């Protein structure tokens, strides 16, 4: 396996690769030029030769110069060769999402762009324990994967993480909290916001079933469908733009599958959940903005 990207040699801007050079050497952990297209292109070639290539894009906001390499090369490599060749050993890591500062160049959530592309997987963890298990699964998966890491989790998330080798299944959503009145679906850092909103809703007698999608492509429609058929209501929340966001895909798919089981949109109490999520998200953004000044 090889790890490479801008500044990974000294640990990267978020210190995710700290100590890897000392442990594995400069031939396997090394800095690259400031060229995202070159980073991913090199990773495709490395993976095509049978290696495990772990490419880091310093910020997901700068993944767009590599868009052509990801969607036209990595995603199509296996198909265009009739399965004779592949670059399935490629994992592209990228910190993404809002952190309360950074504005339009350091706080974007571009996951929906890549969810449109067959041939790659898109994975987003919600916590440190999930990050390790899902990342190991991505590195060992026989398909190229884009692995988005919520930036604010680097500093604010605290969790016991096993030291041993373990993997969490891809394309399998997790029901974090069981409930009977409404289904809440999300991914990444937004899960902590939704969990807080669920606790608040419980005080008002509303039982929320909370689902972490974990893998966006291909996503676990069966678990979400089963939950919505039980609760009759669905609320999807994410940091990304509403227009053509991945939440719209979930909504369309579940309406198609559960049309006869979905109740009226919401009553006053259930609308309070939406307001709570918005309020908690706003508070989180303000808190992280102040803490990073």
C-alpha positions in Angstrom: 0.0 0.0 0.0 1.1 3.6 -0.7 -0.1 6.8 0.7 0.5 10.0 -1.2 -0.8 13.6 -1.6 0.1 17.2 -0.8 2.0 17.4 2.5 1.2 13.9 3.7 4.9 13.4 4.4 4.8 15.5 7.6 1.3 14.4 8.6 -0.9 16.6 6.4 -2.8 19.7 7.4 -5.1 17.6 9.7 -2.3 15.4 10.9 -4.0 12.2 9.6 -0.8 10.7 8.3 1.5 11.7 11.2 4.2 9.1 11.8 3.6 7.0 8.7 6.9 8.1 7.0 8.9 7.0 10.1 7.1 3.7 10.1 6.9 2.8 6.4 9.5 5.0 4.7 9.5 7.7 2.1 9.1 5.3 -0.8 5.6 4.4 0.5 4.5 7.6 2.1 5.4 10.7 0.0 4.4 14.2 -1.0 3.2 15.1 -4.4 3.1 18.3 -6.5 0.1 20.5 -6.0 -1.8 18.8 -8.8 -5.0 16.9 -7.9 -5.4 15.6 -11.5 -1.8 14.2 -11.3 -2.4 12.7 -7.8 -5.5 10.7 -8.9 -4.0 9.8 -12.3 -0.9 8.5 -10.6 -3.1 6.5 -8.2 -5.0 4.9 -11.0 -1.8 3.8 -12.6 -0.4 2.5 -9.3 -3.7 0.6 -8.6 -3.8 -0.8 -12.1 -0.4 -2.5 -11.5 -1.9 -4.4 -8.5 -1.0 -2.0 -5.7 -3.2 -0.4 -3.0 -3.1 3.3 -3.7 -4.4 5.7 -1.0 -4.5 9.2 -2.5 -5.2 12.2 -0.4 -6.9 15.3 -1.7 -6.0 17.9 0.9 -9.5 19.5 0.8 -12.5 18.0 -1.0 -13.1 21.5 -2.4 -10.1 21.0 -4.6 -11.1 17.5 -5.9 -12.6 19.1 -9.0 -9.4 19.3 -11.0 -9.3 15.5 -10.6 -12.9 15.0 -11.6 -12.1 13.8 -15.1 -9.6 11.3 -13.8 -12.1 9.9 -11.3 -15.3 9.8 -13.4 -13.8 9.1 -16.9 -10.8 6.9 -16.0 -11.1 5.3 -12.5 -14.8 4.6 -12.7 -14.7 3.2 -16.3 -11.4 1.3 -16.1 -12.9 -2.1 -15.5 -15.8 -1.7 -17.8 -13.9 -0.4 -20.8 -11.5 -3.3 -20.7 -14.2 -6.0 -20.4 -13.0 -6.7 -16.9 -9.5 -7.6 -18.1 -8.0 -4.7 -16.1 -9.1 -2.6 -13.2 -7.9 0.0 -10.7 -9.9 -1.4 -7.8 -7.1 -0.8 -5.3 -7.6 3.0 -5.5 -9.0 4.8 -2.5 -9.3 8.6 -2.6 -9.5 10.3 0.8 -10.7 13.9 1.1 -11.7 16.0 4.1 -15.1 17.6 3.4 -17.9 19.6 4.9 -18.6 22.7 7.0 -16.3 23.7 9.9 -17.8 27.1 10.7 -15.1 28.9 8.8 -13.3 28.6 5.4 -16.1 29.9 3.3 -16.6 28.9 -0.3 -13.2 27.1 -0.8 -12.9 25.0 2.4 -16.4 24.0 3.5 -18.1 22.3 0.6 -19.9 19.0 0.5 -19.5 17.7 -3.0 -20.5 14.1 -2.5 -23.5 14.3 -4.9 -21.3 14.9 -7.9 -19.7 11.5 -7.5 -22.9 9.6 -6.6 -24.0 10.1 -10.2 -21.1 7.9 -11.5 -21.4 4.1 -11.8 -18.1 2.3 -11.2 -17.0 4.0 -8.0 -18.2 3.9 -4.4 -18.7 6.8 -2.1 -18.3 6.3 1.7 -18.6 8.8 4.6 -18.0 7.9 8.2 -19.7 9.6 11.2 -17.2 8.9 14.0 -13.6 7.8 14.6 -14.5 4.1 15.2 -16.5 4.1 12.0 -13.8 5.9 10.1 -11.2 3.2 10.8 -13.4 0.2 10.0 -14.9 1.8 6.9 -11.5 3.0 5.6 -9.9 -0.4 5.9 -12.9 -1.8 4.0 -12.5 0.8 1.3 -8.7 0.1 0.9 -9.4 -3.6 0.6 -12.5 -3.3 -1.7 -12.0 -4.4 -5.3 -13.5 -1.1 -6.6 -12.2 2.5 -6.6 -13.7 4.4 -3.6 -14.0 8.1 -2.7 -13.8 8.4 1.0 -15.0 11.7 2.4 -13.9 12.5 6.0 -16.0 15.2 7.9 -13.4 17.8 8.8 -14.9 18.9 12.2 -14.7 15.3 13.4 -10.9 15.5 13.4 -10.9 17.8 16.4 -14.3 17.4 18.1 -15.1 13.7 17.9 -14.0 11.5 20.8 -14.6 7.8 20.8 -12.9 4.5 21.8 -11.3 3.0 18.7 -10.0 -0.6 18.8 -6.3 -1.0 18.0 -6.8 -4.3 16.2 -7.6 -4.7 12.5 -11.3 -4.6 11.8 -13.6 -3.8 8.9 -17.1 -2.5 8.7 -19.3 -3.5 5.7 -19.8 -1.1 2.8 -23.2 -0.5 1.4 -24.8 -1.5 4.6 -26.6 1.3 6.6 -26.8 1.2 10.4 -29.8 1.7 12.5 -28.3 3.7 15.3 -31.6 4.3 17.2 -34.8 2.4 16.8 -38.1 4.3 16.8 -41.7 4.1 15.6 -43.0 7.6 14.6 -40.5 8.9 12.0 -37.3 7.8 10.2 -34.3 10.1 10.1 -31.6 9.4 7.5 -28.2 11.1 7.2 -24.5 10.6 7.0 -21.2 12.0 8.2 -21.1 14.7 10.9 -24.8 15.4 10.5 -25.5 12.2 12.5 -24.5 13.9 15.8 -26.9 16.7 15.1 -29.7 14.3 14.3 -29.1 12.3 17.4 -29.4 15.4 19.6 -32.6 16.3 17.8 -33.9 12.7 18.5 -33.3 13.1 22.2 -35.1 16.4 22.2 -38.0 14.9 20.3 -38.2 12.0 22.7 -39.0 14.5 25.5 -42.1 15.5 23.5 -43.1 11.9 23.0 -41.9 11.5 19.4 -40.0 8.2 18.7 -37.3 8.7 16.0 -35.6 5.9 14.2 -32.1 7.1 13.2 -30.2 5.6 10.3 -26.6 6.3 9.2 -26.3 5.6 5.5 -22.5 5.3 5.7 -22.2 4.3 2.0 -23.9 6.6 -0.5 -23.1 4.6 -3.6 -24.4 2.0 -3.6 -26.7 2.9 -0.7 -28.8 0.5 1.4 -32.3 1.0 0.2 -33.7 -2.0 1.9 -33.0 -0.8 5.5 -34.4 2.6 4.8 -37.4 1.2 3.0 -38.2 -1.2 5.9 -37.9 1.6 8.4 -40.2 4.0 6.5 -42.8 1.2 6.0 -42.8 0.9 9.8 -42.8 4.7 10.7 -44.7 6.1 7.7 -42.5 9.2 7.7 -39.1 10.1 6.4 -36.8 13.1 7.1 -33.4 13.4 5.3 -30.8 16.0 6.4 -27.4 16.7 5.0 -24.9 19.6 4.7 -24.7 19.6 0.9 -26.8 21.9 -1.3 -30.5 21.1 -1.5 -30.6 21.4 -5.3 -29.6 18.0 -6.7 -28.3 16.9 -3.3 -28.2 13.2 -2.6 -31.1 13.6 -0.2 -33.3 14.1 -3.3 -32.2 10.6 -4.6 -33.2 9.0 -1.3 -36.5 10.8 -1.3 -37.4 9.8 -4.8 -36.4 6.2 -4.3 -38.3 5.8 -1.0 -41.5 7.5 -2.4 -41.4 5.1 -5.3 -41.0 2.1 -3.0 -43.2 3.2 -0.1 -45.8 5.4 -1.7 -48.8 3.6 -0.2 -47.2 3.5 3.3 -46.2 7.1 3.7 -48.4 9.2 5.9 -49.3 12.9 5.5 -46.2 15.1 5.5 -46.0 15.9 9.3 -48.0 17.3 12.2 -46.9 20.1 14.4 -44.8 17.9 16.8 -43.0 16.2 13.9 -42.2 19.5 12.3 -40.5 20.4 15.5 -37.9 17.8 14.7 -36.9 19.7 11.5 -36.7 22.9 13.4 -34.5 21.3 16.1 -32.1 19.9 13.5 -31.9 23.3 11.8 -31.3 25.0 15.2 -28.7 22.5 16.3 -26.9 22.8 13.0 -26.8 26.5 13.3 -25.5 26.3 16.8 -22.8 23.9 15.7 -21.6 26.1 12.9 -21.4 29.1 15.3 -19.6 27.1 17.9 -17.0 25.8 15.5 -16.6 29.2 13.9 -15.8 30.8 17.3 -13.5 27.9 18.4 -11.4 28.3 15.2 -10.8 32.0 15.4 
